[in-house]
Amino acid sequence: MSQPSQQQHLNVYIQGKGYPILCLHGHPGCGRSMSVFTQHLSQQFQTIAPDLRGYGKSNHEGEFEMIDHLNDIENLLNRLGINKCLVLGWSLGGILAIELALRCPARVSGLILIASAAKPRGNHPPITWQDNLYTAIAAILNRLKPGWQWNIETFGMRSLFRYLIQQHTPTAYHYIAKDAVSAYLQTSPQATRALNQALKAGYNRLADLAQIQCPSLILAGEADRHITAASSQETAQHLKNSHWHCYPNTAHLFPWEIPDLILNDIDNWLEIDLPHFGKKLSNL
């Protein structure tokens, strides 16, 4: 492995007050694409949602590796004076959350892994030119008129969105219009190459999960084609103190399909399974 590149000063969105929750987005993504979590959690906690290197407004010149994301995250926590936090990661963000817990166990008080796995496996079908065409049309029309039922039925359900969501509701398409399209356009080729190199090398941290002592919540979509529910469950089984839940009739973007249910389950985990992460921590 080559030497890590120069430190990246990450763009970051901070909301609320209280115990910090670091929210790490997936690929493609950005800090803003975590709004489904941050808008809700910031009512009780301080949410910290960075644009990772090569994503959003964290522009970076030149190539880099996945390890650079960890260096950037650790530097961000140092810059903000955060010694300990919960970490919520979606997809790639969940993998980085696991890596952070392995690298800095004293800093991670709990993990919330969304559509992620320590040994990610997918079962996505081959992509055709029609898939790409319908996806482009659906995305453009949805950006102009979010949640338009005619567009959903005519193009959305025939596009690649059908592998990202199962419930083609206006709510899901509003999130896609607000948080997905701009994040996709702001994802750099370098970020894509860094992820592909890591996946090509065969990422697998299952054997190391026994080192993680903090409690964890792992949530999965039953029809997730990008990181299968089975691989998420496998991760939960290797973590010592974990709770796993799988949602039927949902896919990789399930927090945008059933946001109220997801947020309620996260709240319950924080308040019931982890009562010490409740309101008392907002006074720290």
Secondary structure per residue as TSV (DSSP state, phi and psi in degrees):
chain	resnum	aa	ss	phi	psi
A	1	M	-	360.0	137.0
A	2	S	-	-74.1	167.4
A	3	Q	-	-69.2	143.7
A	4	P	-	-58.5	146.5
A	5	S	-	-80.5	179.1
A	6	Q	-	-61.1	148.4
A	7	Q	-	-56.2	138.5
A	8	Q	-	-106.0	128.8
A	9	H	-	-84.7	105.3
A	10	L	-	-78.4	139.0
A	11	N	-	-71.6	138.6
A	12	V	E	-142.8	144.7
A	13	Y	E	-111.6	121.2
A	14	I	E	-118.6	130.0
A	15	Q	E	-133.7	150.7
A	16	G	-	74.1	-179.2
A	17	K	S	-135.0	156.7
A	18	G	S	122.0	-159.4
A	19	Y	S	-64.0	134.8
A	20	P	E	-78.1	138.6
A	21	I	E	-121.2	116.3
A	22	L	E	-83.8	121.5
A	23	C	E	-111.4	115.2
A	24	L	E	-109.8	123.0
A	25	H	-	-79.5	171.7
A	26	G	-	-99.8	-161.7
A	27	H	S	-121.3	127.1
A	28	P	S	-74.1	155.6
A	29	G	-	-177.5	-175.4
A	30	C	-	-165.6	174.9
A	31	G	G	-58.3	-37.0
A	32	R	G	-64.5	-28.6
A	33	S	G	-72.4	-3.0
A	34	M	G	-95.6	13.2
A	35	S	H	-61.2	-29.0
A	36	V	H	-58.6	-29.4
A	37	F	H	-92.9	-46.5
A	38	T	H	-68.4	-36.8
A	39	Q	H	-60.7	-36.0
A	40	H	H	-84.0	-50.3
A	41	L	H	-68.3	-26.9
A	42	S	T	-70.0	-8.6
A	43	Q	T	-71.2	-20.9
A	44	Q	T	-125.8	-24.8
A	45	F	S	-123.4	171.8
A	46	Q	E	-95.0	118.8
A	47	T	E	-100.3	137.2
A	48	I	E	-125.4	110.1
A	49	A	E	-122.5	93.9
A	50	P	E	-81.0	154.5
A	51	D	-	-82.4	117.0
A	52	L	-	-65.1	161.9
A	53	R	T	-52.9	127.4
A	54	G	T	83.2	6.4
A	55	Y	S	-125.4	152.6
A	56	G	T	55.0	-128.5
A	57	K	T	-95.9	5.4
A	58	S	-	-88.9	70.5
A	59	N	-	-66.8	144.8
A	60	H	-	-145.6	131.0
A	61	E	-	-91.9	135.5
A	62	G	S	91.9	169.0
A	63	E	-	-77.9	157.4
A	64	F	-	-153.5	174.6
A	65	E	-	-120.7	169.7
A	66	M	H	-61.3	-32.7
A	67	I	H	-61.0	-26.8
A	68	D	H	-64.5	-32.6
A	69	H	H	-59.7	-42.7
A	70	L	H	-65.0	-43.0
A	71	N	H	-59.9	-42.6
A	72	D	H	-62.9	-43.5
A	73	I	H	-64.5	-44.3
A	74	E	H	-63.3	-40.6
A	75	N	H	-64.5	-36.7
A	76	L	H	-63.4	-45.4
A	77	L	H	-61.3	-40.1
A	78	N	H	-63.0	-43.3
A	79	R	H	-63.5	-35.7
A	80	L	H	-88.1	-2.5
A	81	G	T	69.4	33.0
A	82	I	-	-100.0	114.2
A	83	N	S	-90.8	-25.5
A	84	K	-	-151.2	139.2
A	85	C	E	-158.0	161.7
A	86	L	E	-80.5	150.9
A	87	V	E	-127.3	122.5
A	88	L	E	-111.0	124.3
A	89	G	E	-131.1	134.8
A	90	W	E	-109.7	120.7
A	91	S	T	60.8	-115.2
A	92	L	H	-56.0	-37.8
A	93	G	H	-59.6	-33.0
A	94	G	H	-68.6	-38.3
A	95	I	H	-63.5	-42.4
A	96	L	H	-66.6	-33.6
A	97	A	H	-63.1	-42.0
A	98	I	H	-62.2	-45.7
A	99	E	H	-62.1	-38.9
A	100	L	H	-66.1	-39.3
A	101	A	H	-66.2	-33.6
A	102	L	H	-74.2	-36.8
A	103	R	H	-80.4	-39.4
A	104	C	-	-131.4	66.1
A	105	P	G	-58.4	-32.2
A	106	A	G	-69.8	-18.1
A	107	R	G	-93.8	-15.4
A	108	V	E	-108.5	112.1
A	109	S	E	-91.5	-13.2
A	110	G	E	-175.3	154.6
A	111	L	E	-121.4	136.0
A	112	I	E	-122.0	109.1
A	113	L	E	-106.3	120.0
A	114	I	E	-110.5	117.7
A	115	A	S	49.9	52.3
A	116	S	-	-143.5	170.1
A	117	A	-	-163.2	152.6
A	118	A	S	-77.0	-20.3
A	119	K	S	-133.7	79.5
A	120	P	-	-67.6	134.3
A	121	R	-	-132.2	142.5
A	122	G	-	-125.0	165.3
A	123	N	-	-139.9	44.0
A	124	H	-	-73.6	131.0
A	125	P	-	-67.0	162.9
A	126	P	-	-58.1	146.5
A	127	I	-	-97.6	129.8
A	128	T	-	-101.1	167.7
A	129	W	H	-65.3	-30.8
A	130	Q	H	-65.5	-38.0
A	131	D	H	-57.8	-47.7
A	132	N	H	-65.5	-39.3
A	133	L	H	-64.7	-50.0
A	134	Y	H	-64.9	-34.6
A	135	T	H	-65.8	-43.4
A	136	A	H	-62.3	-45.7
A	137	I	H	-64.2	-45.6
A	138	A	H	-61.5	-40.9
A	139	A	H	-67.4	-43.0
A	140	I	H	-64.8	-48.2
A	141	L	H	-65.2	-37.1
A	142	N	H	-69.0	-32.1
A	143	R	H	-67.9	-36.8
A	144	L	H	-75.3	-37.9
A	145	K	S	-140.3	81.5
A	146	P	T	-57.3	135.5
A	147	G	T	73.7	15.2
A	148	W	-	-65.4	116.9
A	149	Q	H	-60.7	-38.8
A	150	W	H	-62.3	-43.1
A	151	N	H	-64.9	-41.5
A	152	I	H	-58.4	-47.8
A	153	E	H	-75.2	-33.6
A	154	T	H	-83.2	-43.8
A	155	F	T	-118.6	-43.5
A	156	G	G	-57.5	-46.3
A	157	M	G	-74.9	-8.9
A	158	R	G	-106.9	0.8
A	159	S	S	-98.2	-174.9
A	160	L	T	-67.8	-12.2
A	161	F	H	-59.3	-25.6
A	162	R	H	-66.7	-17.5
A	163	Y	H	-95.8	-13.9
A	164	L	H	-95.0	-29.4
A	165	I	-	-135.7	156.6
A	166	Q	S	-109.9	-31.2
A	167	Q	S	-100.3	99.3
A	168	H	-	-83.6	69.8
A	169	T	-	-97.9	158.0
A	170	P	H	-56.3	-35.1
A	171	T	H	-58.5	-49.1
A	172	A	H	-61.4	-41.3
A	173	Y	H	-72.6	-27.3
A	174	H	H	-65.7	-42.0
A	175	Y	H	-64.7	-39.8
A	176	I	I	-61.5	-43.5
A	177	A	I	-66.5	-40.4
A	178	K	I	-80.1	-40.3
A	179	D	I	-118.3	-14.8
A	180	A	I	-98.6	-46.0
A	181	V	H	-64.7	-49.2
A	182	S	H	-64.1	-37.3
A	183	A	H	-64.0	-39.8
A	184	Y	H	-61.7	-44.7
A	185	L	H	-68.5	-25.0
A	186	Q	T	-95.1	3.6
A	187	T	-	-84.8	124.0
A	188	S	-	-79.7	154.4
A	189	P	H	-59.1	-34.1
A	190	Q	H	-62.6	-39.6
A	191	A	H	-65.5	-40.1
A	192	T	H	-64.7	-42.8
A	193	R	H	-66.0	-39.9
A	194	A	H	-61.1	-42.9
A	195	L	H	-66.6	-45.7
A	196	N	H	-62.2	-37.0
A	197	Q	H	-64.0	-40.2
A	198	A	H	-67.1	-41.5
A	199	L	H	-68.8	-38.6
A	200	K	H	-63.2	-32.9
A	201	A	T	-72.7	-9.6
A	202	G	-	83.6	64.8
A	203	Y	-	-62.9	128.6
A	204	N	-	-158.8	109.9
A	205	R	-	-116.2	15.6
A	206	L	G	-56.5	-42.6
A	207	A	G	-66.3	-19.3
A	208	D	G	-95.8	-7.7
A	209	L	G	-66.4	-22.9
A	210	A	G	-62.3	-18.4
A	211	Q	G	-74.7	-19.6
A	212	I	-	-83.9	118.4
A	213	Q	-	-100.0	-19.9
A	214	C	S	-71.5	154.7
A	215	P	-	-66.7	152.3
A	216	S	E	-143.4	148.5
A	217	L	E	-121.2	123.0
A	218	I	E	-118.8	121.3
A	219	L	E	-118.9	138.4
A	220	A	E	-139.5	153.4
A	221	G	E	-97.2	130.6
A	222	E	T	-56.7	-37.5
A	223	A	T	-103.2	25.2
A	224	D	-	-65.6	119.4
A	225	R	S	-91.9	-18.7
A	226	H	S	-86.8	-48.0
A	227	I	S	-132.4	106.5
A	228	T	-	-64.2	153.1
A	229	A	H	-60.0	-34.2
A	230	A	H	-63.2	-38.8
A	231	S	H	-71.7	-33.4
A	232	S	H	-65.9	-41.7
A	233	Q	H	-64.9	-39.0
A	234	E	H	-59.1	-40.5
A	235	T	H	-62.3	-45.4
A	236	A	H	-60.1	-37.3
A	237	Q	H	-68.4	-24.2
A	238	H	H	-91.5	-10.5
A	239	L	S	-90.8	138.0
A	240	K	S	-70.1	-36.1
A	241	N	S	-129.3	74.7
A	242	S	E	-128.8	155.9
A	243	H	E	-128.5	127.7
A	244	W	E	-119.6	139.6
A	245	H	E	-142.6	138.8
A	246	C	E	-119.9	131.9
A	247	Y	E	-102.7	122.7
A	248	P	T	-68.8	154.4
A	249	N	T	55.0	41.3
A	250	T	-	-139.8	164.0
A	251	A	-	-131.5	-151.5
A	252	H	T	-63.3	-31.0
A	253	L	T	-98.6	35.0
A	254	F	H	-60.1	-26.6
A	255	P	H	-61.9	-23.7
A	256	W	H	-87.5	-16.0
A	257	E	H	-83.4	-43.9
A	258	I	S	-131.8	58.9
A	259	P	H	-58.9	-42.1
A	260	D	H	-63.1	-41.0
A	261	L	H	-66.9	-43.0
A	262	I	H	-62.1	-47.8
A	263	L	H	-65.5	-36.2
A	264	N	H	-64.8	-40.8
A	265	D	H	-68.0	-37.1
A	266	I	H	-64.8	-44.2
A	267	D	H	-58.4	-44.1
A	268	N	H	-63.4	-40.3
A	269	W	I	-63.3	-40.9
A	270	L	I	-69.6	-39.4
A	271	E	I	-88.8	-31.9
A	272	I	I	-101.1	-54.4
A	273	D	I	-75.2	-30.0
A	274	L	-	-130.0	67.1
A	275	P	G	-61.0	-25.5
A	276	H	G	-72.8	-5.6
A	277	F	G	-98.2	11.4
A	278	G	S	-78.9	-151.9
A	279	K	G	-64.1	-25.0
A	280	K	G	-58.2	-33.5
A	281	L	G	-70.3	-20.3
A	282	S	G	-67.5	-14.7
A	283	N	G	-92.7	-3.4
A	284	L	-	-75.9	360.0
